Amino acid sequence: MYAEKLLPHDLEAEEAVVGSVLIDGDCFSRIAAYLKPDDFYRERNQLCFAACEALFQRDEVIDQVTLARELSRSSQLETVGGMAYLSHLISVTPTSAHSEHYANVVARTATMRKLIDAASRISAMGYQDTDDVDATIRQAEDVLFTVRGTDTQRGFVPLRQIYDQYLEDRAAIADPVSENTGPVMSGYTDLDELLGGVQRSDLVILGARPSLGKSTLALNICLNAAKNGSSAGFFSLEMSREQLALRILSSEAEIDSHRLRLGLYTEAEEQRIIDAIGQLSDLPVFIDDTPFQSMIEMRSKSRRLLLEHGLDLLVVDYLQLIQGRSRGGTENRVQEISEISRSLKGMARDLNIALITCSQLSRGVEQRPGHRPMLSDLRDSGSIEQDADVVMFLHRDDVYTSEEEWDQQFPGRPYPKNIADLIVAKHRNGPTGNVQLYFRDNLVRFDSFARVDDF
């Protein structure tokens, strides 16, 4: 008879992780992005780490006293072993300098346990009597994907690194850190005049229906800010960093994005690509394309980026793809979005950065004559409007109305081909208004409307 094997775990590493946080609370931000309470094998260590996470989210100091108070508040202090166990955690931790090493050990053993659980579930699927083998295989693949998905943490990557890889595949330089304290300039003159620049600690919501260009505009603002000396981070929960890098390259080298993607360009254009990559590689732009992220992961990564490279502007694309805590039900999702929007505003204030978050709009826009968005169209929760300092909507008449229909409705008025209205519907500390931009679809770029005559 075979003895039952213990699941993979390392209690010493678990204790050293919590002990490191108690010795130096600042190290929590370095490990929170890839370590969760559920990754701990022993329950008492789970409870301690979860309490540390709660303190971190509230921007409170993490040490033995505050952790004990937090555990007492939830009647868990005695469950973990009281103050004696917290003292034990500190005494067995040689130094907090190796907190990331300990955390990696805990994360690795947690992944192995998840893999064992996945194997068990896949085994159960194999025993099921079913005629649809393909469906069963897809289910098994989904189970394995959840293991890889929870373990994959790509983190922020400098734009330069992405282009270095691009040059290696098809064929970059410094990392300056700016130290600005004023507002971040979007690069669009009319918008900067209306808003006074994107203010630090402000949460800016950029809303639009799908395929209208909100991701493109957010990326353009991110790039313009970097060109003006600001350090910019971009959380892309939808597109890969390679896709984003090619969009930027198309815009900067002024080469049709489709031809660039297929490699169909002339020798002269190839030189423009090389020159553009050299210029873009110098910009302090950092992209994180991890697809499944929670607010605590994003906040932890942003704090680390701020400490290591500086951070003036952060873009999140987009709000509805951020993972919430609860699962299932429309009401739960509304609560999740409310919590996420509050957390985004809190992160902007805590890090003193300008934060632009893209947001989907409800289908009500499609059913309304004129299709112009309004504040009530913000999807999933009214708290988005409440928490935001600025709400902007991107609208393009040429997406909804053909040239023939336009001539019938507005005879004599020129057809607004590629003209976008950026509607500032809410501005907590200033005026609202409308800014016109010109969309160059072949370059995937928005330009100030005043520059249209240049093309």
GIWOCOR-V20309 format. One record per residue. N is the residue number from 0. SS is DSSP state (2 for helix, 1 for strand, 0 for the rest). OMEGA is omega in radians with two decimals (NA if undefined). Layout:
# GIWOCOR-V20309
n	ss	omega
N	SS	OMEGA
N	SS	OMEGA
This chain:
# GIWOCOR-V20309
n	ss	omega
0	0	-3.07
1	0	3.07
2	0	-3.13
3	0	-3.11
4	0	3.04
5	0	3.07
6	0	-3.14
7	0	3.08
8	0	3.10
9	0	-3.06
10	2	3.13
11	2	3.12
12	2	3.10
13	2	3.14
14	2	-3.13
15	2	3.09
16	2	-3.12
17	2	3.10
18	2	3.11
19	2	3.13
20	2	3.13
21	2	3.11
22	2	-3.12
23	0	-3.09
24	2	-3.11
25	2	-3.10
26	2	3.13
27	2	-3.11
28	2	-3.13
29	2	-3.06
30	2	-3.04
31	0	-3.08
32	0	-3.08
33	0	3.14
34	0	-3.12
35	0	3.11
36	2	-3.12
37	2	3.14
38	2	-3.14
39	0	-3.10
40	0	-3.12
41	0	-3.05
42	2	-3.08
43	2	3.10
44	2	3.03
45	2	-3.09
46	2	-3.14
47	2	-3.11
48	2	3.11
49	2	3.10
50	2	3.07
51	2	3.11
52	2	3.13
53	2	3.11
54	2	-3.13
55	2	-3.13
56	2	3.13
57	0	-3.14
58	0	3.10
59	0	3.11
60	0	3.10
61	0	3.02
62	0	-3.05
63	2	-3.09
64	2	-3.10
65	2	3.11
66	2	3.11
67	2	3.12
68	2	3.14
69	2	3.12
70	2	3.11
71	2	-3.12
72	2	3.13
73	0	3.11
74	0	-3.12
75	0	-3.08
76	2	3.13
77	2	3.13
78	2	-3.12
79	2	3.14
80	0	3.06
81	2	3.14
82	2	-3.13
83	2	-3.13
84	2	3.10
85	2	3.07
86	2	3.11
87	2	-3.13
88	2	3.13
89	2	-3.06
90	2	-3.10
91	0	3.14
92	0	-3.08
93	0	-3.14
94	0	3.10
95	2	-3.09
96	2	-3.10
97	2	-3.07
98	2	-3.11
99	2	3.07
100	2	3.12
101	2	-3.12
102	2	3.12
103	2	3.10
104	2	3.14
105	2	3.14
106	2	-3.13
107	2	3.13
108	2	3.09
109	2	3.11
110	2	3.13
111	2	3.09
112	2	3.09
113	2	3.12
114	2	3.10
115	2	3.11
116	2	3.12
117	2	3.13
118	2	3.13
119	2	-3.14
120	2	3.11
121	2	3.09
122	2	3.12
123	2	3.09
124	2	-3.13
125	2	3.14
126	2	-3.13
127	0	3.11
128	0	-3.09
129	0	3.08
130	0	-3.08
131	0	-3.11
132	2	-3.12
133	2	3.13
134	2	3.12
135	2	3.11
136	2	3.11
137	2	3.10
138	2	3.13
139	2	3.10
140	2	3.11
141	2	3.13
142	2	3.12
143	2	-3.14
144	2	3.13
145	2	3.10
146	2	3.14
147	2	-3.09
148	2	-3.14
149	2	-3.09
150	2	-3.06
151	0	3.07
152	0	-3.03
153	0	3.10
154	0	-3.14
155	0	3.12
156	1	3.10
157	1	3.11
158	2	3.14
159	2	-3.11
160	2	3.12
161	2	-3.14
162	2	3.05
163	2	3.12
164	2	3.11
165	2	3.14
166	2	3.10
167	2	-3.10
168	2	-3.07
169	2	3.04
170	0	NA
171	0	-2.83
172	0	-3.06
173	0	-3.13
174	0	-3.07
175	0	3.13
176	0	3.14
177	0	-3.13
178	0	3.14
179	0	3.10
180	0	-3.12
181	0	3.11
182	0	3.14
183	1	-3.12
184	0	-3.10
185	0	-3.09
186	0	3.08
187	0	-2.95
188	2	-3.09
189	2	3.13
190	2	3.14
191	2	3.09
192	2	-3.13
193	2	-3.07
194	2	-2.98
195	0	-3.02
196	0	3.09
197	1	-2.99
198	0	3.06
199	0	-3.10
200	0	3.11
201	0	2.97
202	1	-3.13
203	1	3.09
204	1	3.08
205	1	-3.04
206	1	3.08
207	1	2.99
208	0	-3.13
209	0	3.03
210	0	3.07
211	0	3.04
212	0	-3.11
213	2	3.10
214	2	3.12
215	2	-3.14
216	2	3.12
217	2	3.12
218	2	3.09
219	2	3.12
220	2	3.12
221	2	-3.12
222	2	3.12
223	2	3.13
224	2	3.13
225	2	3.11
226	2	3.12
227	0	3.05
228	0	3.12
229	0	3.05
230	0	-2.99
231	1	3.06
232	1	-3.09
233	1	3.01
234	1	3.10
235	1	-3.12
236	0	-3.07
237	0	-3.09
238	0	3.11
239	0	-3.14
240	2	3.10
241	2	3.09
242	2	3.13
243	2	-3.12
244	2	3.12
245	2	3.07
246	2	3.13
247	2	-3.11
248	2	3.10
249	2	-3.13
250	2	-3.05
251	2	-3.14
252	2	-3.12
253	0	3.08
254	0	-3.12
255	0	-3.03
256	2	-3.13
257	2	3.12
258	2	3.12
259	2	-3.12
260	2	-3.13
261	2	-3.12
262	0	-3.10
263	0	3.13
264	0	-3.10
265	0	3.11
266	2	3.11
267	2	3.11
268	2	3.10
269	2	3.09
270	2	3.08
271	2	3.11
272	2	-3.14
273	2	3.12
274	2	-3.13
275	2	3.13
276	2	3.10
277	2	3.14
278	2	-3.11
279	2	-3.09
280	2	3.12
281	0	-3.04
282	0	3.09
283	0	3.11
284	1	-3.09
285	1	-3.06
286	1	3.04
287	1	-3.09
288	0	3.06
289	0	-2.98
290	0	-3.08
291	0	-3.09
292	0	3.04
293	1	-3.13
294	2	-3.10
295	2	3.06
296	2	-3.09
297	2	3.13
298	2	3.13
299	2	3.14
300	2	-3.12
301	2	3.11
302	2	3.14
303	2	3.09
304	2	3.12
305	2	-3.11
306	2	-3.02
307	2	-3.04
308	2	-3.00
309	0	3.14
310	0	3.13
311	0	-3.10
312	1	3.07
313	1	3.10
314	1	3.08
315	1	-3.10
316	1	0.01
317	0	-2.94
318	2	-3.05
319	2	3.12
320	2	3.10
321	0	-3.13
322	1	3.04
323	0	-3.08
324	0	-3.06
325	0	-3.12
326	0	2.97
327	0	3.02
328	0	3.14
329	2	-3.13
330	2	3.11
331	2	-3.13
332	2	3.08
333	2	3.11
334	2	3.11
335	2	-3.11
336	2	3.10
337	2	3.13
338	2	-3.13
339	2	-3.12
340	2	3.08
341	2	-3.14
342	2	3.10
343	2	3.10
344	2	3.11
345	2	3.13
346	2	3.12
347	2	-3.13
348	2	-3.09
349	2	-3.10
350	2	-3.11
351	0	-3.13
352	0	2.96
353	1	-3.05
354	1	3.10
355	1	-3.14
356	1	3.07
357	1	-3.12
358	1	3.02
359	1	3.06
360	1	-3.13
361	0	-3.12
362	0	3.11
363	2	3.12
364	2	-3.09
365	2	-3.03
366	2	-3.06
367	0	3.06
368	0	-3.12
369	0	3.05
370	0	3.13
371	0	-3.08
372	0	3.08
373	0	-3.02
374	2	-3.11
375	2	-3.13
376	2	3.12
377	1	-2.91
378	0	2.94
379	0	-3.08
380	0	3.06
381	0	-3.12
382	2	3.09
383	2	3.11
384	2	-3.09
385	2	-3.06
386	2	-3.05
387	0	3.01
388	0	3.11
389	1	3.03
390	1	3.13
391	1	3.09
392	1	3.08
393	1	-3.09
394	1	3.10
395	0	-3.13
396	2	-3.06
397	2	3.07
398	2	-3.06
399	2	-3.02
400	0	3.09
401	0	-3.12
402	2	3.12
403	2	3.12
404	2	3.14
405	2	-3.14
406	2	3.11
407	2	-3.08
408	2	-3.06
409	0	-3.12
410	0	3.12
411	0	3.13
412	0	-3.12
413	0	3.13
414	0	-3.04
415	0	3.14
416	0	3.09
417	0	3.11
418	1	-3.11
419	1	3.02
420	1	3.01
421	1	-3.01
422	1	3.05
423	1	-3.03
424	1	3.09
425	1	3.08
426	1	-2.99
427	0	-3.04
428	0	-3.12
429	0	-3.06
430	0	2.99
431	0	-3.14
432	1	-3.08
433	1	3.11
434	1	3.13
435	1	3.11
436	1	3.11
437	1	-3.08
438	1	3.07
439	1	-2.97
440	0	-3.13
441	0	3.12
442	0	-3.11
443	0	-3.06
444	1	3.00
445	1	3.06
446	1	3.01
447	1	-3.06
448	2	-3.13
449	2	-3.09
450	2	-3.06
451	2	-3.11
452	2	-3.12
453	2	-3.00
454	0	NA
